[in-house]
């Protein structure tokens, strides 16, 4: 799994747990819905750490809380 895939999966899981939509996440975070949906799109390669931080702020969680999960702990090393 890529870092981008793990990030999108984590946000989708949190939204599901909190019973909010991606659109609501965007509104809570001060991000446009198109940016939020674009970040969740499998075809998009890059993600913005600033957008990740805004999403975390909107969800009232720290970056540490967001990245502290099995998805990120089990990522393969990028340098081969």
VENTA-V120719 format. One record per residue. N is the residue number from 1. PHI is phi in whole degrees, 0 to 359 (NA if undefined). Layout:
n/phi
N/PHI
N/PHI
//
This chain:
n/phi
1/NA
2/277
3/300
4/298
5/297
6/295
7/294
8/297
9/299
10/297
11/296
12/297
13/296
14/296
15/299
16/297
17/300
18/269
19/56
20/235
21/270
22/298
23/298
24/294
25/301
26/300
27/297
28/296
29/262
30/72
31/247
32/292
33/304
34/296
35/294
36/297
37/293
38/296
39/293
40/275
41/288
42/298
43/280
44/281
45/273
46/254
47/234
48/258
49/296
50/297
51/293
52/301
53/297
54/297
55/299
56/298
57/300
58/297
59/270
60/57
61/223
62/275
63/298
64/299
65/295
66/296
67/278
68/274
69/201
70/300
71/304
72/278
73/293
74/259
75/295
76/287
77/294
78/284
79/272
80/240
//
